Amino acid sequence: MAARFRLARVLELRTRLREQAQDDVSRRAAELAALRAREAAARRADLEVRAAGASALGRGIAGVDLLAWQAYAEAAAARVDAAVRDVAAAGEVLLQARSVLRTRRIEERQLERLRDRAQDRAAVVDARAETIQLDDLALRQQATRR
């Protein structure tokens, strides 16, 4: 008779929590990838604005147009800075999510080890009970022969 693992429900809960943490890490990694793509696009746009401005300065540009270009260039640089901050923040959140996942996996693994030990102990108990039953049967057979 196999003994029931008393912490089976706890193990199931830990498994679900680990799976949720894995999903969270996946989601956070996808968000980080999207933010990195947005940062790269902002950097490209900033470089294009700077190149266009440098080209216009070489040809000559009116003061009003120069001021408008500078404002646009500052806005492009601000978008790059915001994207960099967003990527850094998302990176930190991803690190925290990975830490949670690591903790969840450790907790789950501890319970798995406990379950394995309980199964091993139950197997030993079952083997002993079977041995005792076989011994009793052998003794009964010997007694009936006499």
C-alpha positions in Angstrom: 0.0 0.0 0.0 1.6 3.3 -1.1 1.5 6.0 1.4 0.0 9.3 0.4 2.4 12.3 0.3 0.9 14.7 2.7 2.4 17.8 1.1 1.1 16.9 -2.4 -1.2 19.9 -2.5 1.6 22.2 -1.4 3.8 20.8 -4.1 1.0 21.4 -6.7 0.7 25.0 -5.5 4.5 25.6 -5.7 4.5 24.1 -9.2 1.7 26.5 -10.2 3.5 29.5 -8.6 6.7 28.5 -10.5 4.8 28.2 -13.8 3.3 31.7 -13.1 6.8 33.0 -12.4 8.0 31.5 -15.7 5.2 33.1 -17.6 6.0 36.4 -15.9 9.6 36.2 -16.9 8.6 35.4 -20.5 6.3 38.4 -20.5 8.9 40.7 -19.0 11.5 39.5 -21.5 9.2 40.2 -24.4 8.5 43.7 -23.0 12.2 44.3 -22.7 12.8 43.2 -26.3 10.0 45.6 -27.4 11.5 48.4 -25.4 15.0 47.7 -26.9 13.5 47.9 -30.4 11.8 51.2 -29.5 15.2 52.5 -28.2 17.0 51.4 -31.4 14.3 53.2 -33.5 14.6 56.3 -31.4 18.4 56.2 -31.8 18.1 55.8 -35.5 15.6 58.7 -35.7 18.0 60.9 -33.6 20.9 60.1 -35.9 18.8 60.9 -39.0 17.8 64.2 -37.4 21.3 65.1 -36.6 22.5 64.1 -40.1 19.8 66.1 -41.7 20.6 69.1 -39.5 24.3 68.9 -40.3 23.5 68.7 -44.0 21.2 71.7 -43.7 23.8 73.7 -41.8 26.3 73.1 -44.6 23.9 74.5 -47.2 22.8 77.4 -45.1 19.6 77.6 -43.1 17.4 80.4 -41.9 17.4 81.3 -38.1 13.7 80.2 -37.7 14.4 76.9 -39.4 17.5 76.4 -37.2 15.5 77.0 -34.1 12.8 74.6 -35.2 15.4 72.0 -36.1 17.1 72.3 -32.7 13.8 71.9 -30.9 13.1 68.7 -33.0 16.6 67.4 -32.3 16.2 68.0 -28.6 12.8 66.2 -28.7 14.5 63.3 -30.5 17.3 63.2 -27.9 14.7 63.2 -25.2 12.9 60.2 -26.8 16.2 58.4 -26.8 16.8 59.2 -23.1 13.3 58.1 -22.2 13.7 54.9 -24.1 17.0 54.2 -22.4 15.4 54.8 -19.0 12.5 52.5 -19.9 14.9 49.7 -21.0 16.9 50.1 -17.8 13.7 49.9 -15.7 12.4 46.9 -17.6 15.8 45.2 -17.2 15.5 45.7 -13.4 12.0 44.3 -13.4 13.1 41.3 -15.4 16.0 40.6 -13.0 13.5 40.7 -10.1 11.1 38.4 -12.0 14.0 36.0 -12.6 14.9 36.1 -8.9 11.3 35.2 -8.0 11.4 32.4 -10.5 14.7 31.1 -9.0 13.2 31.2 -5.5 10.0 29.4 -6.7 12.0 26.7 -8.4 14.1 26.1 -5.2 11.0 25.8 -3.1 9.4 23.4 -5.6 12.6 21.3 -5.8 12.7 21.0 -2.0 9.2 19.7 -1.9 10.0 17.3 -4.8 12.9 16.0 -2.8 10.6 15.5 0.2 8.1 13.7 -2.0 10.9 11.4 -3.3 12.1 10.6 0.2 8.5 9.9 1.3 8.1 7.5 -1.7 11.4 5.8 -0.8 10.3 5.4 2.8 6.9 4.0 1.7 8.6 1.6 -0.6 10.8 0.3 2.3 7.8 0.0 4.5 5.9 -1.9 1.8 8.9 -4.2 1.2 9.1 -5.0 4.9 5.4 -5.7 5.1 5.7 -8.0 2.1 8.7 -9.8 3.6 6.8 -10.3 6.9 3.8 -11.6 5.0 6.0 -14.0 3.0 7.7 -15.2 6.2 4.4 -15.7 7.9 3.2 -17.7 4.9 6.3 -19.8 4.9 5.9 -20.5 8.7 2.3 -21.5 8.2 3.2 -23.8 5.4 5.9 -25.4 7.6 3.4 -25.8 10.4 0.8 -27.5 8.2 3.4 -30.0 6.9 4.2 -31.2 10.4 
